[in-house]
């Protein structure tokens, strides 16, 4: 039986995960999927109980599971802790332990939500981008790192950005393979004009394209130009490929095209397992108020069903129900527009579930 590890985490993570579980419990019974669920503490919640952001036991459970479904991690409560034990270190560790090197972050503008974007309708209408972010290498994991004293009055902070050719090749292959099933265009993002590691990135991505994917159109952009073009001409992008830090930044920028981080799912696929998490953070300002948008979590669940359980048709049904509810002009606060029907987190989750039931 497929086993799913639930890590709701912190802030709104618990709230949005609860709404995804409504969907999963219905599908589990309706389709007789035989899904088994196990839940564990994670992030700040784990720190409060165990003094570490994730336990070795949870890591082992994750490795034995078919997928890990996350909520959110972190919050101001833990911001003063040393970096090595902050909640976010738990997220970095589980990604590394599962070798979840390929982060897939779609940014799709739903037709009914064109007005939620801060950009003009004619700019964002029809946007459908897949950001492929390398997730287990780069500056977030490079060594040496840390802060050291040079003398009694001077400190030095160090982080290391490095990539090997094998790390670049495997993430490039993922991007090109996804592009094969889309519009056959990849934009690779780097800073090759000033960073040697990014020159290696550009050369290696080009080699993979020329030797393995000659039919794919490849464009290289410096990260600063890519950030500008993503606002100027977002519909021209199909698959965007980037390293860990640049991908982190670009995918959040792409989120603004959709109108809300609450709309963006993500999947992190690797050799030892798969992690599914909404792109949004823990949103401590609205945590516990039932105001969060659960759609990103629900769409993340749909990605899990597609990529880890090969249940494409069921995943598509979830997408159709999300579309349907949005077409009926139901909105959480983050995507609200005048004349729409404002609902809270649990109401939005229930509306999507009821639509799914009605059209199953």
N, C-alpha and C positions, 0 to 999 in steps of 0.2 A: 504493500500500500504506500502511495506517495506520502512523504512526511514533510510538513512545512513548519519551520521554526519562526515564531512570531517574536519580534523585538520592538514593541511599541515605543520604548525609549522615553523621551522627555516632552514637556510642553504639550502642544497639540497632537503629538504623535499618538498618544492613547486614543484621543477623540477620533481622529481620521481612520486609525486602524480598526476601531470598532465598527465603522461604517463599511469598511471593506469586508469585515468578517460577516456582516449581514449577507452580503452578496455570496461569499464563499460558502456559508452554511446552507443557503438556499440551493446553490448549484451542486453542492456535495450530496444533498438529499435527492434533488431532482434527477441528476445524471448518474447517481450511484457511483461517484468518483472514488470513494474509499479514502478520502484525504484524512490524514491524521495531523493534529496540530499540537505543538508544544510551545509554551511561552517562557521567556526568560527576561531577567532584568538586564538593562543595557544603558550605557551612557551615564548621565547624572543620577538616574534612579539606582543604578548598580553601585555607583560611587557612595551614595548615601548608606547603602546596606553592606557593601563588601569592601569599600575603600579602594576599589579599582573600577575602571569604566567597563570592563568585560572580563569574565572569568575564563579560566582554562576549560572548565566544564562546558560553558556555552560555546566556546570555539569547537570543541569536539562534537557537540550536538549539531552544530552548523555543518561540519564536514560530513556527518552522517545523514543530513537532510537533503531532500531533493531541491529545496529552495529556502531562502531566508527572506521573510517579508518584514520590512522595517517601517517605523513611523517617523520619528525625528530625534535629534540628539542635541544636547547642550542647552545653555541658558545662562543669564547673568549670575545666578547663584554660585556657579562654579568658575567664573572668569578669573578669580584671583588665585586659583590653584596653580601649582607648577605645570608647565606645558606637558610634561611626560605623563601626567595622570588626569588631565582634563577629559571631559566626556568625549570630545572629538577623537582622542587617541584610540578609544575603543572602536570607532568606525574605521580608522586607518588600519588598525590591527586586523580586524576581521576581513577587510578587503585583501590585505597582504596574505593572511593565512589561507584564504580560499583561492589565492592567485586570481582574483577577479579583476583581470587586467583591462577588460573592454567595457567601458561605460557607455551605454546607449541612451541618449537623452533627446527624445523627439520634441520638437516645438511646432505644433500645429495650431493654426488659427481657425477655430470653429466659426462657421458662417454666422450663427446668431450672436457671436461675441466680437464682431469686427469693431464695434463701438467701444469695447472695453480697452482696446489698445490706445496708447497715447499717440500713436502715429495715425496718419490719415488712412481712411478705408482703402483708397486706391493703392496704397503702399503695402498694406498687410493682407488684403483679401487674397486668399489662395495660398498663403505661406504654408509650406510643409517641409521642414528641415529635420534631418537627423544628425545630431552632433555625436561623433564617436570620439570619446576622450580616453586617452591612456591613463590608467588609474592606479597602477602599483609601482610606478617608477617616477623619475623626475625629481623636482626640487622638494616635494613633500616627504620623500624617503631618503634622499641623498645624504651621504656622510662624507666628510665631517660636518657637524652641525652644532650649534649651541652659542652661548654667550660667555666670553672669557674676559678676565681683567688683564689689561696691558700694563697698567700701573695703578696706583691708588685712586686716580681720578679719571681714568679712561677705560672704557669697555669696548669690546669688539664682538659683533654678532656675525655668525657665519651659517649659511645654508649652501648646499651643493646641488647644482643642476647637472645631471648626467644621464645619458641613455646609451645602451649598447645597440648594435645593429640588429640583434635578434629581437630585442624588445620593440624596436621600431617596426621591423618586418611583420611581426605577428599582429600588431594593432593596425598596420596599414592593410594587411590582408582582410581583416574584419571590415574595414571601411569600404574596400573595393567590392567585397562580396555582397554587402548590403546595397551598394550602388547598382550592382547587377540586377537587383530585383526592383529598383526604383527607376530613376531617370538617367543612370549611367554617368553621373558627374560627381567628382570629388574635389573639394577645396581643402588643401593642406595648409595649416597655419603654423608659422614659425617666426623666428627673428634671426634669420640666417645672415643678415647684414652685419650683425655685431656679436653674435654668439657662435662659437665653433661647434658646440653641441647641436645647434639648430641647423648648421650647414650639413652636419652628418644626417640629421633628420631629413632635410630636403633631398639630399643625394640618395638616401636609402628608400624613401617613398617613391622617388622617380624610378629607381631600379625595379622595385616591386611592380609598379605599373607597367613598365616596358617589357618585363620578362614574363609576367603572369596575367596581366589584365590590359592588354593592348587596346581593347575596345572601349575602355573607360576614359572619359575626358578628365584630365587632371589640371587643376589650377593651383598655383602657389601664391599665398598672400602673406605679407608680414602681419603680425598680430595687430598692430595699431591700425593698419589699413583695413584689415578684416573687420575690426570693431566698427569702423566708419561705414564700410560697405554693407554690413549687416543691417544698419539702419537705413542706408540710402537705397539699397536694392535687394531686400530680403528674399523676394520671390526667385531671384536668380540662383539661389543656393539649393543644393540637393543634399549631399552628404558633406559635413564639415569634419575634418580630421585634425586633432590637436593633441599635444602632450597634456600632462596632468594639470599644471597651473593654467595654461592658456585655455584649455578646455573647460576648466572650472569657471573662468571668467566669461568666456564666449557663450556658454550654455545659459548662464544667468542673464546675459544680455538678450539672448534669444527669447527668454521667458517674457521679457517686457513686450515683445511683439505680440504675444498671445493675450496680454492684459493682466496676467496674474501667475505668480509662482504656484498658486493653488491648482493650476491646470496641468502642470507638467509632471509626467511620470519618468522613471528611469529604470534601467536594468544594468547590472554589472555581471558580466559573464566571464567565467574563468575555467581553468583546468581542474580545480578542486571543488567547484560549486558555483552557485549563482545567488546574487543579492538583489533584491528589488526594493527601491525606496523612492518616495516622492522627492522631487527636487527641492521643495520648500524646506525651511528650517523649522525650529521648534516654536517660533512665534510667541515668545513669552508674554508679549503685551496682550494677546487675546486668549492665552491658554486658560482652560477651565471655564470659559464664558460661552461655549457652544457656538462660536462665531466662525470657526475655521471652515475652509472649503475642502470637502473630502474628495473632490473629483480627481485630483492628482493621485491620491492613494488608491482610488477605485480603478483608475486607468493603469496604475502600477500593477495592481492585481491582475488586470487583463494581460499585461505583458508577461507576468509570471506564468499564467495559464498557457500563453503562446510559446514562450521560449524554453521553459523548463518542463512543461507537461504535454507539449505538442497538441494543445486543445485550441487550435486556431478558430474553429467555428464558434466555440463558446466565448472566446475572447472578442470576436467580432460582435456577438450579441450584446456584450457589455458596452462596447463602443456605440452601438446603435441606440441603446437606452440612454446613454449620456447625451447623445445628439438630440434625442426626442425630448428629454426634459429641458434642455437648453432652448429648443425650438418653442417650447411652451412658455418660455420667458421666465422660468424660475432662476433666481440668482442668489448666491451668498453675497455678503457685503463687499468682498474684494472685487467682484465683477458686476456689481449692481449698476444699473442705469435707470434713468427716469422712466416710469411706466412699467417696469418689470415687477415681478412678484418676489419680494425679498423673503428668504428662508434662512434658517440656521443650519448648522452642521448636520444634526440628526435628521432634520426634515429633508435636506437634500439627499442624504443617503437613502432615506425611506422612499422618496420619489423615484429614484433610479431603480431601487429594488422592485417597487410596485410596477413600474413600466416593464422591467425585465420579466416579471411574472406574467403580466398581461399579454406579452407578445412572444412568450416562449412556445 
